[in-house]
Amino acid sequence: MNTPHPDERLQRALDKFLTRGGPFVLPEGPPPTALLPAPPGGLPPDTKLNAALPTPAVIPRPAPREPSPTPIPGASRAVVTTDAVLAGLDHVVWSVSPDGALVYLLGGPVERLFGHPAEFFLDKSDGWLSALPDDDADRLRAAFAGLSAAGSFVVEHTAGGRRVVTRGRLLLRPDGRPIRVDGSTTELTETATERELRAKLAVAEEALRATARLGTLGRLVSGVAHDFNNCLTVVSGNAELLRELLPADDPLRDTAGEIVAHVASAALVARQLVAFGKPTGACSGPTDPANEIRVLDRLLRRLTGEDITLDVLLAPGVPPIPVGAGSLAQVVLNLVANARDAIPRHGTVTLRVAEAVVDRAREGWPEGLPAGRYVALTVADTGVGMTEAVRARMFDPYFTTKGPAGNGVGLATVAEIVRTAGGHIEVESAAGWGTSVRVFFPPADYPPAVVPPTAPEAPPRPATVLLVQDATRVRDLAASALQHAGYRVLEADDGVAGEERARLYAGPIDLLVTDVGLPKQDGRELASALRAARPGLRVLFASGSAAEVPGPLLPKPYTPAELLAAVRLLLDG
């Protein structure tokens, strides 16, 4: 529709005025740009244009108004009250006395967070705070007590089983006297990321508890093994003495030999259990990996079970590695257990130890790790394999794909032991094609201590031996064997007594034979103190728990012959 020109609209208005009279109403739009010519034929004959003609009033056109809405039949006007506003809030608002005890105003989802409607708390001393758990109520009371200095507070706590945050601000009169405290209590809603982090935290806490239980189990097993090995030492030692005293043709001699053999088997089981349950410690050593795996062979086969074939391949001439026997046992047991779990029913786990030469060109070799000779320990399985995402996280602490059955600690422990030893781990895997984990250990720069199984035939040179052992029967057996061989023996039943015995003895002490686990002061601390007082003192440690010690170790249980052989080796060497 075309809008008329302003001049045309003015023309129409004038025509209307001149023909009908009445008030003259200015048309909408801008003023005309020129006077309009007289109408054709002039004005009508009855038109009078003179001063007597009254000038019409000019009335501006009023602005258009929006049409009023049509009222709805039966509708009444809403009345907005304070209670209605408070009831619609998604957080609790309150106004209380300066000490927080007396409630002046309380509104919002009060019943959901405090367990009662708002009317329940009005004019009741300390009522709303008493509805909270004791710890949370005490925290808020402490916050109110500090308002005179702080002026406001923000406290995160629980209410109605929900996490909330309470904010309060102190209002003062012009003269500085407190009037009241206004504030709010808002429920904290978790985002998806926060829920995920909270779930991960719960898993990590459970894994820590599992680790603590494992550590407790390891200490329990070590303590039991200590007492058990002391008993085995006495049985084995007396059986060995009995066999030597019996004539060669006596049938009881073979019986005594069987006792010694079964004691050795029992000692091996005890050592394997200690290695499996022992908490991770600092790497030491050195350890012959091939020999340690031979010791673990029976336990490994029980671990894999009857449905899985375990192949153990040990190359000859593998050098020792700078890892303690207990730590190496953890590496092997965890890798083999993980390989077993990756096989649904029947399959094969292969454990291989061999020497490897690594050059700089090896793909994936760490930048700061030197090239050269390494001991490669490989555990391969014919299981389900891993995806790239799982392989990238397999050594992360607490990461597991085994659900409630796993805690994500085993492989993380392996990674830490290898890192501490200065080694490296390579993993090859593909979904449906199995997994191969290759651990590279650097060779130790000194050989492991090896105790010969039999004593030399030549008579020993005169020497003084300080024997420290808390088990009386083991100490009596060892002292008797040493004295019978011609050594002077000083005895003590704990570390403190051993140090005092050495301090009071004026002559030279050639060798300290000490148990590792001693009351009051363990064997390592005793050896360190005596070496400081007597430089050059040789030390032989004895233990049944695969302890990591700074020197030669005589495993328990031992026979008198093994003890004498170890003593002779150290004194003559």
SULJO-V611387 format. One record per residue. N is the residue number from 1. D_LAST is the distance of its C-alpha to the last C-alpha in Angstrom with 1 decimal. Layout:
# SULJO-V611387
n->N d_last->D_LAST
n->N d_last->D_LAST
This chain:
# SULJO-V611387
n->1 d_last->120.7
n->2 d_last->121.9
n->3 d_last->122.1
n->4 d_last->125.6
n->5 d_last->125.8
n->6 d_last->126.2
n->7 d_last->129.7
n->8 d_last->130.7
n->9 d_last->129.6
n->10 d_last->131.6
n->11 d_last->134.6
n->12 d_last->134.4
n->13 d_last->134.2
n->14 d_last->137.2
n->15 d_last->139.2
n->16 d_last->138.4
n->17 d_last->139.4
n->18 d_last->142.6
n->19 d_last->143.8
n->20 d_last->142.7
n->21 d_last->142.3
n->22 d_last->139.9
n->23 d_last->136.8
n->24 d_last->135.1
n->25 d_last->131.5
n->26 d_last->129.3
n->27 d_last->127.4
n->28 d_last->123.6
n->29 d_last->122.1
n->30 d_last->122.5
n->31 d_last->126.0
n->32 d_last->128.4
n->33 d_last->128.3
n->34 d_last->132.2
n->35 d_last->135.4
n->36 d_last->136.7
n->37 d_last->140.1
n->38 d_last->143.0
n->39 d_last->143.5
n->40 d_last->145.8
n->41 d_last->149.4
n->42 d_last->148.7
n->43 d_last->148.4
n->44 d_last->150.3
n->45 d_last->154.0
n->46 d_last->153.4
n->47 d_last->150.5
n->48 d_last->151.2
n->49 d_last->149.1
n->50 d_last->150.2
n->51 d_last->149.1
n->52 d_last->150.3
n->53 d_last->147.6
n->54 d_last->144.8
n->55 d_last->141.4
n->56 d_last->139.1
n->57 d_last->135.9
n->58 d_last->132.7
n->59 d_last->130.2
n->60 d_last->126.6
n->61 d_last->125.2
n->62 d_last->122.7
n->63 d_last->119.0
n->64 d_last->118.3
n->65 d_last->116.5
n->66 d_last->114.0
n->67 d_last->115.6
n->68 d_last->114.9
n->69 d_last->112.8
n->70 d_last->114.8
n->71 d_last->114.1
n->72 d_last->112.6
n->73 d_last->114.9
n->74 d_last->113.5
n->75 d_last->110.7
n->76 d_last->110.3
n->77 d_last->108.7
n->78 d_last->105.0
n->79 d_last->104.3
n->80 d_last->100.8
n->81 d_last->99.5
n->82 d_last->96.3
n->83 d_last->95.2
n->84 d_last->95.6
n->85 d_last->93.5
n->86 d_last->90.7
n->87 d_last->90.7
n->88 d_last->90.0
n->89 d_last->86.9
n->90 d_last->83.5
n->91 d_last->81.8
n->92 d_last->82.7
n->93 d_last->84.5
n->94 d_last->85.1
n->95 d_last->86.6
n->96 d_last->85.6
n->97 d_last->86.0
n->98 d_last->83.8
n->99 d_last->81.4
n->100 d_last->81.2
n->101 d_last->82.8
n->102 d_last->86.4
n->103 d_last->87.2
n->104 d_last->90.2
n->105 d_last->89.7
n->106 d_last->87.5
n->107 d_last->87.9
n->108 d_last->86.2
n->109 d_last->84.0
n->110 d_last->83.7
n->111 d_last->83.7
n->112 d_last->80.9
n->113 d_last->78.5
n->114 d_last->79.7
n->115 d_last->81.0
n->116 d_last->84.6
n->117 d_last->87.6
n->118 d_last->88.2
n->119 d_last->91.1
n->120 d_last->88.8
n->121 d_last->87.0
n->122 d_last->90.0
n->123 d_last->90.7
n->124 d_last->87.8
n->125 d_last->85.5
n->126 d_last->81.8
n->127 d_last->82.7
n->128 d_last->81.3
n->129 d_last->77.9
n->130 d_last->77.7
n->131 d_last->78.0
n->132 d_last->74.5
n->133 d_last->71.1
n->134 d_last->70.2
n->135 d_last->67.4
n->136 d_last->69.6
n->137 d_last->72.6
n->138 d_last->70.6
n->139 d_last->69.4
n->140 d_last->73.0
n->141 d_last->74.3
n->142 d_last->71.7
n->143 d_last->72.9
n->144 d_last->76.5
n->145 d_last->75.5
n->146 d_last->74.1
n->147 d_last->77.2
n->148 d_last->78.9
n->149 d_last->76.2
n->150 d_last->75.1
n->151 d_last->78.5
n->152 d_last->77.0
n->153 d_last->74.1
n->154 d_last->72.4
n->155 d_last->70.5
n->156 d_last->68.9
n->157 d_last->69.0
n->158 d_last->70.2
n->159 d_last->73.7
n->160 d_last->75.0
n->161 d_last->71.6
n->162 d_last->71.8
n->163 d_last->69.9
n->164 d_last->72.5
n->165 d_last->72.7
n->166 d_last->75.2
n->167 d_last->76.6
n->168 d_last->78.8
n->169 d_last->80.9
n->170 d_last->82.6
n->171 d_last->86.3
n->172 d_last->87.8
n->173 d_last->91.4
n->174 d_last->92.5
n->175 d_last->91.9
n->176 d_last->88.2
n->177 d_last->88.6
n->178 d_last->86.9
n->179 d_last->89.2
n->180 d_last->87.0
n->181 d_last->83.9
n->182 d_last->84.5
n->183 d_last->81.8
n->184 d_last->80.7
n->185 d_last->78.2
n->186 d_last->77.2
n->187 d_last->75.2
n->188 d_last->72.3
n->189 d_last->72.4
n->190 d_last->69.2
n->191 d_last->69.2
n->192 d_last->67.6
n->193 d_last->64.6
n->194 d_last->64.2
n->195 d_last->64.4
n->196 d_last->61.8
n->197 d_last->59.5
n->198 d_last->60.1
n->199 d_last->59.3
n->200 d_last->56.1
n->201 d_last->55.2
n->202 d_last->55.9
n->203 d_last->53.6
n->204 d_last->50.8
n->205 d_last->51.3
n->206 d_last->51.1
n->207 d_last->47.9
n->208 d_last->46.4
n->209 d_last->47.4
n->210 d_last->45.9
n->211 d_last->42.6
n->212 d_last->42.7
n->213 d_last->43.4
n->214 d_last->40.5
n->215 d_last->38.2
n->216 d_last->39.7
n->217 d_last->39.1
n->218 d_last->35.5
n->219 d_last->34.9
n->220 d_last->36.9
n->221 d_last->34.9
n->222 d_last->31.6
n->223 d_last->32.9
n->224 d_last->34.2
n->225 d_last->31.0
n->226 d_last->29.0
n->227 d_last->31.4
n->228 d_last->31.6
n->229 d_last->27.9
n->230 d_last->27.8
n->231 d_last->30.5
n->232 d_last->28.9
n->233 d_last->25.7
n->234 d_last->27.9
n->235 d_last->29.9
n->236 d_last->27.0
n->237 d_last->25.1
n->238 d_last->28.3
n->239 d_last->29.3
n->240 d_last->26.1
n->241 d_last->26.6
n->242 d_last->30.2
n->243 d_last->29.5
n->244 d_last->27.3
n->245 d_last->30.0
n->246 d_last->32.8
n->247 d_last->33.9
n->248 d_last->33.2
n->249 d_last->36.9
n->250 d_last->37.4
n->251 d_last->38.5
n->252 d_last->36.9
n->253 d_last->33.4
n->254 d_last->34.1
n->255 d_last->35.4
n->256 d_last->32.2
n->257 d_last->30.3
n->258 d_last->32.8
n->259 d_last->32.1
n->260 d_last->28.4
n->261 d_last->29.3
n->262 d_last->31.9
n->263 d_last->29.6
n->264 d_last->27.2
n->265 d_last->30.3
n->266 d_last->31.4
n->267 d_last->28.0
n->268 d_last->28.3
n->269 d_last->31.8
n->270 d_last->30.8
n->271 d_last->28.1
n->272 d_last->30.6
n->273 d_last->33.2
n->274 d_last->31.0
n->275 d_last->30.1
n->276 d_last->33.8
n->277 d_last->35.1
n->278 d_last->32.4
n->279 d_last->33.9
n->280 d_last->32.6
n->281 d_last->30.1
n->282 d_last->28.4
n->283 d_last->26.3
n->284 d_last->22.6
n->285 d_last->20.0
n->286 d_last->18.9
n->287 d_last->20.3
n->288 d_last->20.8
n->289 d_last->24.6
n->290 d_last->25.3
n->291 d_last->23.2
n->292 d_last->24.8
n->293 d_last->28.2
n->294 d_last->27.7
n->295 d_last->27.0
n->296 d_last->30.2
n->297 d_last->32.3
n->298 d_last->34.2
n->299 d_last->35.0
n->300 d_last->36.1
n->301 d_last->38.5
n->302 d_last->40.0
n->303 d_last->40.4
n->304 d_last->42.4
n->305 d_last->44.5
n->306 d_last->46.4
n->307 d_last->48.8
n->308 d_last->46.1
n->309 d_last->44.0
n->310 d_last->40.3
n->311 d_last->38.7
n->312 d_last->35.0
n->313 d_last->33.8
n->314 d_last->30.2
n->315 d_last->29.5
n->316 d_last->26.5
n->317 d_last->23.7
n->318 d_last->24.4
n->319 d_last->21.8
n->320 d_last->20.5
n->321 d_last->22.9
n->322 d_last->22.7
n->323 d_last->24.4
n->324 d_last->23.3
n->325 d_last->23.9
n->326 d_last->27.0
n->327 d_last->28.5
n->328 d_last->28.1
n->329 d_last->29.7
n->330 d_last->32.6
n->331 d_last->33.2
n->332 d_last->33.3
n->333 d_last->35.4
n->334 d_last->37.8
n->335 d_last->38.4
n->336 d_last->38.9
n->337 d_last->41.2
n->338 d_last->43.2
n->339 d_last->43.6
n->340 d_last->44.8
n->341 d_last->47.4
n->342 d_last->48.7
n->343 d_last->49.8
n->344 d_last->53.1
n->345 d_last->52.9
n->346 d_last->51.2
n->347 d_last->48.8
n->348 d_last->45.3
n->349 d_last->42.2
n->350 d_last->39.6
n->351 d_last->36.0
n->352 d_last->34.3
n->353 d_last->30.9
n->354 d_last->30.4
n->355 d_last->29.4
n->356 d_last->32.3
n->357 d_last->33.2
n->358 d_last->35.6
n->359 d_last->37.9
n->360 d_last->40.3
n->361 d_last->43.2
n->362 d_last->42.1
n->363 d_last->44.9
n->364 d_last->44.2
n->365 d_last->40.8
n->366 d_last->40.5
n->367 d_last->41.4
n->368 d_last->38.4
n->369 d_last->35.7
n->370 d_last->34.0
n->371 d_last->34.4
n->372 d_last->31.7
n->373 d_last->29.2
n->374 d_last->29.3
n->375 d_last->28.5
n->376 d_last->32.0
n->377 d_last->32.5
n->378 d_last->36.2
n->379 d_last->38.3
n->380 d_last->41.8
n->381 d_last->44.8
n->382 d_last->48.3
n->383 d_last->49.9
n->384 d_last->52.7
n->385 d_last->51.0
n->386 d_last->51.7
n->387 d_last->54.4
n->388 d_last->53.7
n->389 d_last->54.4
n->390 d_last->51.9
n->391 d_last->49.2
n->392 d_last->49.7
n->393 d_last->49.0
n->394 d_last->46.6
n->395 d_last->43.7
n->396 d_last->46.0
n->397 d_last->45.2
n->398 d_last->47.6
n->399 d_last->49.3
n->400 d_last->49.9
n->401 d_last->52.3
n->402 d_last->51.8
n->403 d_last->54.3
n->404 d_last->53.8
n->405 d_last->51.0
n->406 d_last->48.7
n->407 d_last->47.4
n->408 d_last->46.1
n->409 d_last->42.7
n->410 d_last->40.4
n->411 d_last->40.7
n->412 d_last->40.7
n->413 d_last->37.4
n->414 d_last->36.0
n->415 d_last->37.4
n->416 d_last->35.8
n->417 d_last->32.3
n->418 d_last->32.6
n->419 d_last->34.1
n->420 d_last->31.3
n->421 d_last->28.7
n->422 d_last->30.8
n->423 d_last->32.1
n->424 d_last->35.7
n->425 d_last->37.9
n->426 d_last->40.7
n->427 d_last->43.4
n->428 d_last->46.0
n->429 d_last->48.8
n->430 d_last->52.5
n->431 d_last->54.8
n->432 d_last->55.2
n->433 d_last->52.4
n->434 d_last->49.2
n->435 d_last->46.3
n->436 d_last->43.0
n->437 d_last->40.3
n->438 d_last->37.5
n->439 d_last->34.6
n->440 d_last->32.6
n->441 d_last->29.1
n->442 d_last->27.2
n->443 d_last->23.8
n->444 d_last->20.8
n->445 d_last->19.2
n->446 d_last->15.7
n->447 d_last->14.5
n->448 d_last->14.7
n->449 d_last->12.1
n->450 d_last->12.5
n->451 d_last->12.1
n->452 d_last->12.8
n->453 d_last->16.1
n->454 d_last->15.6
n->455 d_last->13.5
n->456 d_last->12.6
n->457 d_last->15.6
n->458 d_last->14.2
n->459 d_last->14.7
n->460 d_last->12.1
n->461 d_last->12.0
n->462 d_last->14.5
n->463 d_last->13.5
n->464 d_last->15.7
n->465 d_last->15.4
n->466 d_last->18.0
n->467 d_last->19.3
n->468 d_last->21.8
n->469 d_last->23.9
n->470 d_last->27.6
n->471 d_last->28.6
n->472 d_last->29.4
n->473 d_last->29.1
n->474 d_last->25.7
n->475 d_last->24.5
n->476 d_last->26.1
n->477 d_last->24.6
n->478 d_last->21.0
n->479 d_last->21.6
n->480 d_last->23.3
n->481 d_last->20.4
n->482 d_last->17.8
n->483 d_last->20.4
n->484 d_last->21.3
n->485 d_last->17.8
n->486 d_last->18.1
n->487 d_last->16.5
n->488 d_last->18.8
n->489 d_last->19.7
n->490 d_last->21.6
n->491 d_last->23.5
n->492 d_last->25.3
n->493 d_last->27.4
n->494 d_last->27.4
n->495 d_last->25.8
n->496 d_last->28.3
n->497 d_last->28.0
n->498 d_last->24.2
n->499 d_last->24.6
n->500 d_last->27.3
n->501 d_last->25.4
n->502 d_last->22.6
n->503 d_last->25.4
n->504 d_last->27.2
n->505 d_last->24.3
n->506 d_last->24.4
n->507 d_last->21.2
n->508 d_last->17.6
n->509 d_last->15.9
n->510 d_last->12.1
n->511 d_last->12.0
n->512 d_last->14.8
n->513 d_last->15.7
n->514 d_last->18.7
n->515 d_last->21.3
n->516 d_last->22.3
n->517 d_last->26.0
n->518 d_last->26.9
n->519 d_last->30.4
n->520 d_last->31.3
n->521 d_last->28.0
n->522 d_last->25.6
n->523 d_last->21.8
n->524 d_last->21.3
n->525 d_last->23.7
n->526 d_last->22.2
n->527 d_last->18.7
n->528 d_last->20.4
n->529 d_last->22.5
n->530 d_last->19.9
n->531 d_last->17.7
n->532 d_last->20.9
n->533 d_last->21.6
n->534 d_last->18.2
n->535 d_last->16.4
n->536 d_last->12.6
n->537 d_last->12.7
n->538 d_last->10.1
n->539 d_last->12.3
n->540 d_last->12.7
n->541 d_last->16.2
n->542 d_last->18.5
n->543 d_last->21.7
n->544 d_last->24.4
n->545 d_last->26.0
n->546 d_last->23.8
n->547 d_last->23.1
n->548 d_last->21.8
n->549 d_last->19.1
n->550 d_last->17.1
n->551 d_last->13.6
n->552 d_last->12.2
n->553 d_last->15.2
n->554 d_last->16.0
n->555 d_last->19.6
n->556 d_last->22.3
n->557 d_last->23.7
n->558 d_last->20.8
n->559 d_last->21.2
n->560 d_last->19.7
n->561 d_last->17.8
n->562 d_last->16.2
n->563 d_last->15.3
n->564 d_last->13.8
n->565 d_last->11.8
n->566 d_last->10.4
n->567 d_last->9.8
n->568 d_last->8.1
n->569 d_last->5.7
n->570 d_last->5.1
n->571 d_last->5.6
n->572 d_last->3.8
n->573 d_last->0.0
